[in-house]
Amino acid sequence: MTKKISIVIPVYNEAGNILNLHSRLERVVASLPKFRWEYIFVNDGSPDHSYGILRELAQADSKVKVLDFSRNFGKEVALTAGTHEAKDSDAVICIDADLQHPPELILTLVQKWEEGAEVVVTIRTEIEKQPLFRRMGSYLYYWLMRKMSGIDLKAKTTDFRLYDKKVVEVFIMVTERERMFRGIMDWMGFRRSYVEFKADARAEGQAAYSYAKLWRLAVSSLTAFSLWPLRLAGYLGILISTISGALFIWMLVNYLVLKVWIYTPLAMVVVINTFLIGIVLMALGLVALYVGIIHTEVINRPLYIVRERLHEKV
């Protein structure tokens, strides 16, 4: 039986890129006629006319399936929805719509998959016009994730990946709502292969991920995959309590034994209170992050809402 491969594309304000991406995908799949193909575009509440273009594309190409979200749920959820929709496929390829992920690399991903890889990961060697601050932030994030979570996350990996059906079947069982899509995939393991590529500059439009969104994603993924921040609060509490206790004893020795009037009683109280209040506030902030995640999970709202589907079956 002919194997089926689904290509999942999250879309947010990509009206200027959709048709170009589809055209390049068509050339790629034409060179692999032994597979059945479908394109799953997930419109993540785009305020521009992306959905109108996708609707026309679905009418013109039977391979195109469109999920239209009721609002913006975020890229991680869009990738999740597209992967859920492709659960019957033999392999799933996730790719961005901004053309920074070259569709022509799909040929290499499929080749690695046929050679036995269950997950084929792309590594971006460089990207045109990427700010230095963003590159440094990415390096720091991956370093922290490796140290704190115990997961082997390689730096500069992207969401442009191929997943075997068995990987998708396990992923569907994951129910957490505060999620980093590729972080979950990395946590799952499976046999991997890596492919390097040079990313082009974004073709049209503006990047959907602002620094604020990237920061929220980083904090969410760090707390989702590691209890280390909570342990850090405990360690800092012990450290600061030890230092403040030693400092207080030193003050008492100077004041009561050596009769050296270096510190006033008020200074002692201020030092101790400052240290203790700082550590308590920090610990409460970290605990609040985890309580917030628990709250989100317990509410158990749907992960996403699909307003409309185009082409249920391919």
N, C-alpha and C positions, 0 to 999 in steps of 0.2 A: 504493500500500500504506500502511496506517495506521502512523504512526510510533509507536515505543515509547519511553517515558521511565521510567527506574528511579530510585527515591528510596532512597538509601543512608542507613541510620540506625545508627550505633554505639551499643551499649547496655551500660552498666555501672551496676548498681544503680539502675535506672530503673523499678522495679515500679509506683511510684505515678504515673508519667507516660505509660506506653505506651498505655493505652486512650484517654486524652484526646488524645494525639498522633494516634492512628489515626483517631479520630472527626473531628478537624479536617482531616486529610489527605483523608478521604473527601468532605468538603464541598468541598474545593478541586478534586479531580479530577473531581467531578461537574459542575463548571462548565467543564470542558475535555474533553468527550466525544469529540472528534476524535482523541485520542491513546489508545494502550493504556498502561496503568500497571502497575507492580509496586513493591512495597515490600520492600526487602532489609534486614532487621534483622540486625545482627551482634552476637551476644551475646558480649561480651568477658570471659568467665569470671566473670560476675556471681555473687557469693555469696548474693544475695537470691533471691527467687522470680521474677525477670524471665523466665527461660527457660520456666517453667511458663505464665506469661501469654502469652508469644509462641507457645508450642505450641497453646494454645487459640485464639489469634487466627488462626493458620495453618489450623486446622481449620474456622474459621468464614468465612474470607475467602481465596479462591483467589489473590488478588493478593499475598498475604503470603508471602515466602520468608524462611527463617531459617537463618543460619549460626551454629552453636554452637561456639565455640572450646573446646579442651581445657583451657585456662587463660587467665589474663589476659595478653594480649600488648601492650596499650596502644592508645590511640585511633588513633594514626597507622597502625598495622597493621590495625586494624579497618576504617578508611576504605579502605585499600588492598585488603583482601579483598573488601569490598562492591563496589568499582569493578571489580575483576577479574571478579567474578560477573556484572556488568552489561555485559560487553564487547560483547554483541550488541545492545544498545539504541542508539537514535539519540541519546539524551542521558542524562546522569546528573546527578542533583541530590543533593548531600550536605547533611544537616541533622542537628543535635543532637536528642537525645530529651528534653532537659530543658525544652523549650518556650520557651527564650530566643530561639530562632530562630522567628519567626512563620510557620507553614505558609502562611498567606494570601499571603505575599510570593512564593510560587511562581508565581502568576499573572504577576507582573511579570518574573520570571526567564525564564519561557517566552516572554513577549512580546519581550524583548530578544534571545533566541535566534532567534526567528523573523525578527527584523529583521536578522540577520546576525552577531551576536556568537557567537564560538566558546567563550568563557569569560565567564560573568556572575558578578561578584564582589560580595558584600554588604559594606558598610562600616557598622560599628556606631557611630552618632553618640554614643550614651551608653547606660549600663546602670544600672538601679536597684540600689542597695545594693552597688556595687562599691567595695572599699576603695581609699583614695588610694594606698597603697603599691603595689597591684597595677596601677593605672593608670600610675603613674610607671615601674614596671618594664617594662610593655608599651611605653611610649614609648621608653625607653632601648634596649630590645631591637631594635625596628624601626630606630632610628637607627643602631645598630651594624651591623645586617645590611646596610643600604643602603651604609654606608661601606666595609665589609669585603668584601662578596661581589660588589658590582657589579650586583646584581639590584635592580630597581625594586620594592621591597616597600612597599606603602602601609600606613600605620599604621591600626590598628583594623579591618583586614579580618578576616573570619571564615572558618570552614570551610563556612559556608552558601553554596554556589556551584552553578552549573550548568556542566557540561562537555559539549561536543559530542563525538560519536563519534570524530572524528579526533584529538581531544585524548586520549581514553581509549586509543586504539590506540597512541599514542606512549608514554603513561604505563606501559602494560603492559610495555614494553621496558626500563624502569628496574628494575635488580636490586638496588640498594643496600639494606642492612638497617638501618643507622642512618639513619632517614629522618624528615623533617618533610614531611608530605603536601602541604600547600599551598605550602611552599617549593619543592618539586619542580615543582608545577604552575606557579608563578610563573617559575621558571627556564626552562620550556619555551616561554613566550611565547604566541603566537596572538592573534587579535583579541579585545579585551576590552571589556566594558561594566561600569559600576559602578552599584550601587543602594544607597542609604542607608536605614537603618532604626534604630529605637530598640528596644533589647533590654529585655524585661521581666525581672523578677527570676525566679530559678529557681522552678519551680512546686512540686516535691516533692523531698525528699532533699537530699543534700550533694553539692557539686561533686567530681567524680572527680579533678580536677587539683589536687593540693596544691602548695604553694610548692616543695617538693623536686622533684616531678615537672616543674614548669615550669622549674626551674633546669636539670635534666638535659636537657630538650628544647631549651632555649636553647643550652647548651654543645654539644650534639650537632649542632644545625643550623648553628651558627657554624663548627664545625670541618669540617662536611660541605660547606659552600659556599664556604669561603675558606681560603687558606694564610696569610692575614695574621697570625694569632697566631704562626706559626713565624717569619715575617719580623720580627715585633715582638721576638721573643726575640733575633734576630740584631742588630737595631738597638739594643736595650738593651745587649747585650753590647759593641757598639762604643762606645756612649755611656759606659757605666760603666768600660770599660777605658781610655778617653780621660781621663775624670775622675780615676780612680785613678792613672793614669800621671802626669798633671800634678801631682796632689797629692803623689805620691811624689817627683817631681823637686823640687817646692817644699820638701819636708822636707829633701831632701839639700842643697839650696842653703843653707837656714838652718843646717843642722848642720855642713856642711863648709866653706862659703865665708864666710857672714856670722857664723858662730860664735854664732848665737843659739840657745840651748838651750830652744827652745819645746817640741819634741816629743822624747820618748824613742824609742830604737830599737824598743822593744816596741810603742809606739803606732803607729809606721809599719807594722809587721807586722800589727797588729790591723786597721787601716783597710783595707789592701790585701786581706787575707783575707776580711774581712766583705763587701766589695763583690763579690769574685770568687765566693765561695761562694754568695751570694744569686743572682747571675745564672745560675750553673751549675744550681742547684736549680730555678729558674724555667724555664730552657730544657729541662731534663730532664722537668719536669712537662708542658710543652706537647708535647714530642715523644712522651711516653707516651700522650697523648690520641689522637694520630694512629696510633701503633702499635696501640693498642687497637682502633681502627676497622678497620685493616688485618687484625688478627687475626679480628675478627668476620666480615669479608667472606670471608676465606680459608677459614674453617671451613665456610661454605656450607650451614648448616643451613636447613631450611624457614623461610620468613618467618613462617608461622603454621600451626597444625594445626586443622582443622575436625573436631570430634568427631561432629557430626551435622548433616545438612542436611534441611530440610523444604521440600517443593515445589520439586523440581528444575526443572521447566518451568512457565512461565506463559503 
